[in-house]
Every structure is written in C-alpha cells, then in structure tokens.
Amino acid sequence: MLALRLTRAARPAVQLRRLLVAAASAGTGLLLLSSLGHALAHPEAADAAALRLAWCAAPLAATVYLALAVARTDPGTRPRPGLSAVGLGPARLMAVSALTTALSCSLGSLLALLVFLHLRGDLTGLPFDGAAAGLLAAGLPLPVPAAATLLTVLPVTATAAVAVALRPRDPRPPVRVPRRFGRFGAAGGSAGKETFGAYGRFGTRLPQAPGDGRTEAPGDRRTATTSLLETEGGPPAPENAPESPAPDTDADSPAGLPWGVALVTAGLAAQAYAGRSAPVLTVLLGWLLTGTGLVLAGPGLTHLCGRLLQAGRPGALRLLAGRGLMAEAARIGRPLGVVCAVASAGCALTALSGGGPAPAFGPLSALGALVVGGATLATLLTAAVEARQYRAGHTAVLLRLGARPALLRGAAALRAAVLPALFGPLVLAIAALSALPLSR
C-alpha cells in the first residue's frame, strides 16, 4: 500500500522515468514472447529458437540497468531524517523501491502480453492482414506456463537487482585494528611503547575497569583518552603526533581505465586477426571485448575530460566544469561507457549486414535495437539527473557565496559539450576498426 501511495504521489518527471521502465519492459517481454512463438512455429529448428532467446539477453540487461538507475533517483524512497521514527528505515525504503520496480516491470510485461495476443489474433482477429502470423505462431495453442515464465523473468531480475544494489549499508567505514604482538610473539593489546621497567611494574599489565579504585599510569590514561576520542570522532590526544593528510579523492583517477584500454585493444586485435574467416563470430567477440572495455574505461575517460578542461590557466567556468566532471566520473562514466559500447556494436552490426552474408534487419531486430538503444540513453539521462541531485547542495552553496546562475549554467553546458567531443570520435574510430576486416 505504501509503494502504491508513493508511486501515485510522485512528480511528473519521476512518473515519466517509471513509464520508460514499463515501456522497455514491454519491448523486452514482446521479444521474449516472439522467441516462444518462433519455437512453436518451427519445432524442428531448436538451435534457431535458442539463438533468438539468447539475443534477448541484451534487451533484458539494458532494461534491468534502466530500472536500477530509475530506482536510485527516486526521491520518494530516499532516506531522510525522521523516517526511521515512523518505521521507514533504510530496509523498508529498499523494499518500497523494489516493489515500485516490480510494479513498473509487471505493467510492461502485461502490456507485452496484450500486444502479443492481439498480433496473434487471439483477441479480435488477425491485424495487419496477418503479417505477424508467421512470426508469432498464430493459430497454434499458446503454452501458458512457458509464457508466464518468460514474462516473470524481467520483473524478478529487476527487483532482485534493485534490492541488492539499494540494500542498507553502514555509512561508517570499518575500523582496521592492526594486530600487535607482545613479548616473544605472544598476542598483546598494548597501543604504545613500553618504557623501561614498565613491564614489571605492579598493575600495569592488568585490565582496569573504570571506577574500580585502581591507580592508572599517566601513559595509560593518555592511551585511553586517545582511544575514546578516536572512537567518538574527535581529534587525537597526542599533540606532537604528525597528522596524516586527508586523501584527495577527486585527484585520483578511477582504476578501471588501464583494464578498459587493454580489453578494447584485445577486441580490436582479435577482429583484425580473424579477418573474413568467421565474420559473425568476429563481430560478436570483438563487440564483447570492446564493449566491456568501454564500460570499464568510461569513468576514467570522464575523469580525463575533467582534467583536460582544467589544463593551462583555467578560469572560473572551466574550473567548475572540470571539477564537476571529476567528481561525477564514477556516477556518469559507467552509463556513458555503456552507451558507447552499444553505439560501437550497432555500427559494427550495420557494417556486417551491409557487406556480409548476414540477413537484413527485420521488425523484431529493429525492436530489439530500439529497446537497447533507448534504454541505454534513458539510463544515461537518469544518471545525469542523479548527479544533479547530488550536486544540488554544492550549487546552493555557490549561489549563497555570490556565484551567478549564468556561470553555473555555462559550466553545465560545457560539461555536456566536452563529453561527446571525446567519446564521439572514439566510438567512430572503434566502429571503423571493427568493420575494417570485413571490407577486405
């Protein structure tokens, strides 16, 4: 009931994102049911039916990725102060997000079933003069358990992915206590160095409870005060101890860039080595390697764009845009890498269908490409919305400090313009290198 109320009371932008999830779910469900219809119409071609079902993995993954991005940006299920007092803790909000995702995906699956039955002629007769009768096995009885199983794959997978990704976590990092050793390798708990003669002093090796009347040594009191302050989040007690500088997280590049470059290089090398001997296998293997490499390298390339914007003597505009890209590299870099992987794979498949023995694209292939491309683009836009939500506090601080709104809009426009300037030629170059062995 709470999930339904939050779904109904959401803003129009949130409802639009949920409708996008439902539309992607409907397209994926229709592709799954069409593979079932092909298997019913051609029972002798089991391998072709299995291949059609395997091709549905790409739309399924893209739709689940979109559902996860939409669940992360849902403002109605974000933890806020005071919600735990009324029983809406992090675990309850995670359950509400999972139920909302399940409702959106189930709505799409139900719509896919209605469209599938309508095209088969089970509701009002064959539409479009029976053009889809051969693809969807019109006139044959539909196995209800098989159709129900295929339609529940997407809602269950998306709900499980949202529940795992939004599970409650402890915001405090775990405290690593180094293992200390006493005399002759025995385990000990002494935090500081022992002074000369302290080991044999009476009472220094015994644990002392507060208020037991024992006399504490000054060094033990200082150690206990240090531990208490460190536990409560205060500064360390010793004044002459050197403080370790706080790590600069924005200056560190994401760690996936070298692995991404290596995978892209391996994919291009595999395509160039195979040549025209096995074009379909070459394109699939090359897309898998290069696509995975682009996904891994996306955050690092976004971070690099931020550094390039700040090269030389940057002004306020370039400095704000560059630091914003560096801070958002981990959040928008991965969806941007997915979009680049899909775009490069689409260019490679287009070149393969145009100059090779592969069949031309049909209506189901166009539907699959539309679902994958639309879901990945919607995921990228949703990630941009999430980054804007996390940047709202910094934007408010800059406005209070006197920054002009035109400066902030210019920085956002510069961030949006510099990413296609780097990723666009990269995608075109990878697609051209992927299609080069096919043109020889």
C-alpha positions in Angstrom: 0.0 0.0 0.0 2.9 2.4 0.8 4.5 1.6 -2.5 1.3 2.4 -4.3 0.9 5.7 -2.5 4.5 6.8 -3.2 4.0 5.8 -6.8 0.8 7.8 -7.2 2.1 10.9 -5.3 5.4 11.2 -7.3 6.2 14.1 -9.5 5.6 14.0 -13.3 9.3 13.6 -14.0 9.5 10.6 -11.7 6.4 9.1 -13.3 7.9 9.6 -16.8 11.0 7.6 -15.8 8.8 4.8 -14.4 6.9 4.8 -17.7 10.1 4.5 -19.6 10.9 1.4 -17.5 7.5 0.0 -18.3 7.9 0.7 -22.0 11.3 -1.0 -22.0 9.8 -3.9 -20.1 7.0 -4.2 -22.7 9.5 -4.3 -25.5 11.7 -6.9 -23.8 8.6 -9.0 -23.0 7.4 -8.9 -26.6 10.8 -10.1 -27.8 10.8 -13.0 -25.3 7.3 -14.0 -26.4 8.2 -13.7 -30.1 11.1 -16.2 -29.5 8.5 -18.5 -27.9 6.2 -18.1 -31.0 9.1 -18.9 -33.3 9.8 -22.0 -31.4 6.2 -23.1 -31.6 6.0 -22.4 -35.4 9.3 -24.2 -36.1 9.7 -27.1 -33.7 12.3 -28.7 -35.9 14.7 -25.6 -35.6 15.6 -25.8 -31.9 19.0 -24.2 -32.5 17.5 -21.1 -34.1 14.9 -20.8 -31.3 17.7 -21.0 -28.7 19.7 -18.3 -30.6 16.7 -16.0 -30.7 16.2 -16.5 -27.0 19.9 -15.8 -26.3 19.7 -12.5 -28.3 17.0 -11.3 -25.8 19.8 -11.1 -23.1 20.9 -7.7 -24.4 17.5 -6.0 -24.1 16.9 -7.8 -20.8 20.2 -6.4 -19.4 19.6 -2.9 -20.7 16.1 -2.8 -19.2 17.3 -4.0 -15.8 20.1 -1.4 -15.9 17.5 1.3 -16.6 15.2 0.1 -13.8 18.2 0.2 -11.4 19.1 3.7 -12.4 15.5 4.9 -12.0 15.2 3.3 -8.6 18.4 5.2 -7.5 17.0 8.6 -8.5 13.5 8.1 -7.0 13.2 10.9 -4.4 10.2 9.2 -2.6 12.4 6.3 -1.4 15.4 8.3 -0.4 16.4 8.1 3.3 15.5 11.4 5.2 15.7 12.4 8.8 12.7 11.3 10.9 11.5 8.5 8.7 13.1 5.8 10.9 10.9 7.0 13.8 7.7 6.1 11.9 9.0 2.8 10.7 10.5 3.8 7.4 14.1 2.8 7.9 16.7 2.0 5.1 15.5 -1.6 4.9 11.8 -0.5 4.5 12.7 2.1 1.9 14.7 -0.5 0.0 11.7 -2.8 0.0 9.5 0.1 -1.3 11.9 0.7 -4.2 11.9 -3.0 -5.0 8.1 -3.1 -5.0 7.9 0.0 -7.2 10.3 -1.5 -9.7 8.3 -4.7 -9.7 5.1 -2.8 -10.4 6.6 -0.9 -13.3 8.1 -4.1 -14.9 5.0 -6.1 -14.3 2.9 -3.4 -16.0 5.3 -3.6 -19.0 5.1 -7.4 -19.1 1.3 -7.3 -19.0 1.3 -4.8 -21.9 3.6 -7.1 -23.9 1.2 -10.0 -23.3 -1.7 -8.0 -24.6 0.1 -6.8 -27.7 1.3 -10.4 -28.4 -2.2 -11.8 -28.1 -3.5 -9.1 -30.3 -0.9 -9.7 -33.0 -1.6 -13.4 -32.9 -5.3 -12.8 -33.4 -6.4 -14.3 -30.1 -8.4 -11.2 -29.0 -10.0 -9.6 -32.1 -8.7 -11.4 -35.1 -5.5 -11.0 -37.1 -4.4 -7.4 -37.5 -2.3 -6.0 -40.4 -3.8 -8.7 -42.8 -2.0 -11.4 -40.9 1.5 -10.0 -41.4 2.7 -11.2 -38.0 1.1 -14.6 -38.2 4.2 -16.4 -39.2 6.4 -14.8 -36.6 4.1 -15.3 -33.6 2.7 -18.8 -34.5 -0.9 -17.6 -35.0 -3.4 -20.4 -34.8 -1.3 -22.6 -32.5 -2.2 -23.0 -28.8 0.0 -20.9 -26.6 1.6 -22.7 -23.6 0.5 -20.6 -20.6 3.3 -21.9 -18.2 6.0 -21.1 -20.7 4.6 -17.6 -21.5 4.2 -16.8 -17.8 7.8 -18.0 -17.1 9.2 -15.7 -19.8 7.2 -12.7 -18.6 8.3 -13.1 -15.0 12.0 -13.2 -15.8 12.3 -9.4 -16.2 10.3 -8.3 -13.1 12.1 -10.8 -10.9 15.6 -9.9 -12.2 15.0 -6.2 -11.9 13.5 -6.4 -8.4 16.4 -8.6 -7.2 19.0 -6.2 -8.8 17.3 -3.2 -7.1 17.1 -5.0 -3.7 20.8 -5.9 -3.9 22.0 -2.5 -5.1 20.0 -0.5 -2.5 20.4 -2.7 0.5 21.2 -0.9 3.7 24.9 -0.4 4.3 26.8 1.0 7.3 28.0 4.5 6.3 30.9 4.3 8.6 34.0 2.6 7.2 35.2 -0.5 9.2 38.0 0.3 11.6 41.0 -1.8 10.9 42.8 -2.6 14.1 46.4 -3.8 13.4 47.5 -6.9 15.2 50.1 -6.3 17.8 52.4 -8.8 19.4 53.8 -8.8 22.9 57.0 -10.4 24.2 58.2 -13.5 22.4 55.4 -13.3 19.8 52.5 -13.5 22.2 49.4 -11.5 21.3 49.2 -8.3 23.2 46.9 -5.2 23.2 49.4 -2.5 24.2 48.9 0.5 22.0 52.1 2.4 22.8 55.7 1.6 23.5 56.6 0.3 26.9 59.1 2.4 28.9 62.0 0.9 30.7 60.8 -1.1 33.7 57.1 -0.7 32.9 56.6 -4.4 32.2 57.4 -5.4 35.7 55.6 -2.6 37.4 52.7 -3.8 39.5 49.3 -3.4 37.9 50.4 -2.2 34.5 49.6 -5.4 32.6 46.1 -5.9 34.2 42.9 -4.6 32.5 41.5 -1.7 34.5 37.7 -1.1 34.6 36.6 2.5 35.2 35.8 3.2 38.8 37.5 0.2 40.3 39.7 2.2 42.6 43.0 1.3 40.9 45.6 3.9 40.1 46.2 4.5 36.4 49.6 5.4 35.0 49.7 8.7 33.1 50.6 6.9 29.9 47.6 4.5 30.2 45.3 7.5 30.8 46.6 9.2 27.7 46.2 6.0 25.7 42.6 5.6 26.9 41.8 9.2 26.2 43.2 8.8 22.7 41.1 5.7 22.0 37.9 7.4 23.3 38.4 10.5 21.2 39.2 8.5 18.1 36.0 6.4 18.8 33.8 9.5 19.2 35.2 11.1 16.1 37.4 13.8 17.9 41.0 14.7 17.3 43.8 12.5 18.5 45.1 13.3 22.0 48.9 13.5 21.5 49.7 17.0 20.3 53.1 16.1 18.9 51.9 13.3 16.7 52.0 14.1 13.0 48.6 14.1 11.4 48.1 12.2 8.2 46.7 14.4 5.4 43.2 13.6 4.2 43.2 11.7 0.9 42.1 13.8 -2.1 39.5 11.6 -3.7 38.9 13.9 -6.6 42.5 13.8 -7.7 42.6 10.0 -8.0 41.6 8.6 -11.4 39.3 5.6 -11.4 41.1 2.3 -11.5 39.3 0.8 -14.5 41.0 2.8 -17.2 44.0 0.6 -17.9 41.9 -2.6 -17.9 39.4 -1.0 -20.3 42.1 0.1 -22.7 43.6 -3.4 -22.6 40.2 -5.0 -23.3 39.5 -2.6 -26.2 42.9 -3.4 -27.7 42.4 -7.1 -27.3 39.0 -6.9 -29.0 40.3 -5.0 -32.0 43.3 -7.3 -32.3 41.0 -10.3 -32.3 38.9 -8.9 -35.1 42.0 -8.0 -37.2 43.5 -11.4 -36.7 40.3 -13.4 -37.6 39.6 -11.4 -40.8 36.8 -12.7 -43.0 37.1 -16.4 -41.9 34.3 -16.1 -39.4 32.7 -12.6 -39.7 29.7 -13.1 -37.3 31.8 -14.7 -34.6 34.4 -12.0 -35.1 32.0 -9.2 -34.7 30.3 -10.8 -31.6 33.7 -11.5 -29.9 35.0 -8.0 -30.8 31.9 -6.3 -29.5 32.0 -8.3 -26.3 35.7 -7.3 -25.6 35.5 -3.7 -26.8 32.1 -3.2 -25.1 33.4 -4.4 -21.8 36.5 -2.3 -22.2 34.5 0.8 -22.9 32.3 0.2 -19.9 35.4 -0.2 -17.7 37.1 2.8 -19.2 34.1 5.2 -19.1 34.8 6.6 -15.6 38.5 7.1 -16.3 37.8 8.8 -19.6 35.2 11.1 -17.9 37.8 11.9 -15.3 40.3 12.7 -18.1 37.8 15.1 -19.7 37.6 17.0 -16.4 41.4 17.2 -16.2 41.7 18.4 -19.8 39.2 21.2 -19.0 41.4 22.4 -16.2 44.6 22.4 -18.2 46.6 25.6 -18.5 45.2 28.5 -16.6 41.5 27.8 -16.2 39.0 30.4 -15.4 36.0 30.0 -13.1 34.0 28.5 -15.9 36.4 25.8 -16.9 37.4 25.1 -13.3 33.8 24.5 -12.2 33.1 22.3 -15.2 36.3 20.3 -14.8 35.9 19.7 -11.1 32.3 18.7 -11.7 33.3 16.1 -14.2 36.0 14.7 -11.9 33.5 14.4 -9.1 30.9 12.8 -11.2 33.2 10.5 -13.1 32.2 7.4 -11.2 28.5 8.2 -11.4 28.0 9.1 -15.1 31.1 7.4 -16.6 29.7 3.9 -16.4 26.4 4.6 -18.2 28.3 6.7 -20.8 30.6 3.7 -21.4 27.5 1.5 -21.9 26.1 4.0 -24.5 29.4 4.0 -26.3 29.5 0.2 -26.3 26.0 -0.1 -27.7 26.8 2.6 -30.4 30.0 0.8 -31.5 28.2 -2.5 -31.6 25.4 -1.0 -33.7 27.9 0.4 -36.2 29.7 -2.9 -36.4 26.5 -4.9 -37.0 25.3 -2.4 -39.6 28.6 -2.8 -41.5 28.2 -6.5 -41.2 24.7 -6.6 -42.5 25.6 -4.3 -45.4 28.7 -6.0 -46.7 28.5 -9.6 -45.4 26.3 -12.6 -45.6 24.2 -11.7 -42.5 20.5 -11.2 -43.1 18.9 -7.8 -43.2 17.2 -6.4 -40.1 13.6 -7.4 -39.6 10.9 -5.9 -37.3 12.0 -7.9 -34.3 15.6 -6.9 -34.8 14.6 -3.2 -35.1 12.5 -3.6 -31.9 15.5 -5.1 -30.1 17.8 -2.3 -31.3 15.2 0.3 -30.2 14.9 -1.2 -26.7 18.7 -1.5 -26.2 19.5 1.9 -27.6 16.5 3.7 -25.9 17.2 2.0 -22.5 20.9 2.9 -22.5 20.2 6.5 -23.5 17.5 6.8 -20.8 19.9 5.3 -18.3 22.5 7.9 -19.2 19.9 10.8 -18.8 18.8 9.3 -15.5 22.4 9.1 -14.2 22.7 12.8 -15.2 19.6 13.6 -13.1 21.1 11.6 -10.2 24.3 13.6 -10.5 22.3 16.9 -10.5 20.5 15.8 -7.3 23.8 15.1 -5.5 25.2 18.4 -6.8 22.3 20.4 -5.5 23.9 21.2 -2.2 27.1 22.5 -3.8 25.1 24.6 -6.2 23.1 26.2 -3.3 26.4 27.0 -1.5 27.9 28.6 -4.7 24.7 30.7 -5.1 24.9 31.9 -1.5 28.5 32.8 -2.0 27.6 35.1 -4.9 28.1 32.9 -8.0 26.0 34.0 -10.9 23.4 31.5 -12.2 24.6 32.1 -15.7 28.1 30.8 -14.7 26.6 27.6 -13.3 24.5 27.1 -16.4 27.6 27.7 -18.6 29.6 25.1 -16.6 26.8 22.5 -17.1 26.7 23.3 -20.8 30.5 22.9 -21.1 30.3 19.6 -19.3 27.6 18.4 -21.6 29.6 19.5 -24.7 33.0 18.1 -23.8 31.9 14.5 -23.3 30.6 14.0 -26.9 33.7 15.7 -28.2 35.9 13.0 -26.7 33.6 9.9 -26.8 32.1 10.6 -30.3 35.4 10.2 -32.3 36.4 7.3 -30.0 33.2 5.4 -30.9 33.6 6.1 -34.6 37.2 5.0 -34.6 36.4 1.8 -32.8 33.5 1.1 -35.1 35.6 1.7 -38.2 38.4 -0.5 -36.9 35.8 -3.2 -36.1 34.4 -3.1 -39.6 37.8 -2.9 -41.3 38.5 -6.7 -41.5 35.0 -7.2 -43.1 35.8 -4.8 -46.0 39.0 -6.6 -47.1 
